[in-house]
Amino acid sequence: MTAEPREGLRDAGLYLSPQLTDVAARLNTNESPHRLPETFFDELAAAIRDLPLNRYPDGSMRGLREDLAAMHGWTPEGTWAANGSNEILTQLLQAYGGPGRRALVFEPTYPMHSRIGLLTHTTIERRPLPADFVLTDAEVEVARRTAADVVFVCSPNNPTGNPQPLTVVEAIADALPSSLVIVDEAYGEFAPATSARPLLDRFDNVAVVRTFSKAFAMAGARVGYVLAAPAVVGDLALIRLPYHLSAPSQTAAIVALRHRTEALQLLDAVRTQRDRIAAELAVMAGVTVFPSEANFVLFIPPRDPTLVWQGLLDRGVLIRDMTGVVPGALRVTAGSEQETDLFLRALKEVLG
């Protein structure tokens, strides 16, 4: 006899992204190719050395929330942090989804939105994005008719790379005043002009989710945060686990915020390689490339994408197979200049 998990759990499968260390260019998980400057690590090392790790961390994360709020011109009471943006999304669905409640997802988009819905017993309502992946007034009407308890908007959208019009996000929030509109801005620093942050001044049902993993080059620290109405943050405080964000993680985020200027400067180098990739792909025979304002590029090769993916891996370049999300598509992270060289050279060889 063995214990049986809840119904449907094992059907979910594992969420996996290959973490191969023996490749020359690992361009599959949208990490930053650059480290923060050494001054950051020196400051972080000194700060962690002084931490009282024999004591629990600040469960309210007061210092981090105050610094994040100051950066965004928001209130600490409306700011919350957790172990990566995925934990933030999970907490939001624990509070506003759950059994008997529904979340609306416009696909193709970040698969974790649906997966977290499954894991929190939230019913997922899936609706297609337009052919260009950009939300329109038609999707506002879809949201109105669906009247889900939670609506997900990913901007810039992963894996397509395009931001969503702020006017459409605003219209969805206005149409569903009793629903929570979650705007996943994991790549928001790459497209600041389209951020939903200004909507927080007028809408109590909008939550803007961000991460330190991309723009702050801290994927290994696992820190994400949300800006929302204080009432929403109060609900998250009710369901979070005690002391859920460790003292080293809080400290790393606080120190990183002091180096925000250097972090944002790294974005320019990433954008340069992203635009270079897009431009080179655009002139390759038979390749379809999608415009991106994130740190990656989605494209459809003229040959079997699985064979192209394997051919790149055989040449030391690991990218992401997105065929399960966008038919025939692969996604490549904008890496360093050297990594981009390797990718482009390998792709030309594979495509012959």
Secondary structure, DSSP 4 states (H G I P E B T S, - for coil): ------TTTGGG--------SSSSEE-SS---SSPPPHHHHHHHHHHHHT--TTS---TT-HHHHHHHHHHHT--GGGEEEESHHHHHHHHHHHHH-STT-EEEEEESS-HHHHHHHHHTTPEEEEEEPPTTS---HHHHHHHHHH--SEEEEESS-TTT-PPPPHHHHHHHHHH-TTSEEEEE-TTGGGSGGG-SGGGGGT-TTEEEEEESSSTTS-GGG--EEEE--HHHHHHHHHHSPTT-S-HHHHHHHHHHHHTHHHHHHHHHHHHHHHHHHHHHHHTSTT-EE---SSSEEEEE-SS-HHHHHHHHHHTTEE-EE-TTTSTT-EEEE---HHHHHHHHHHHHHHH-
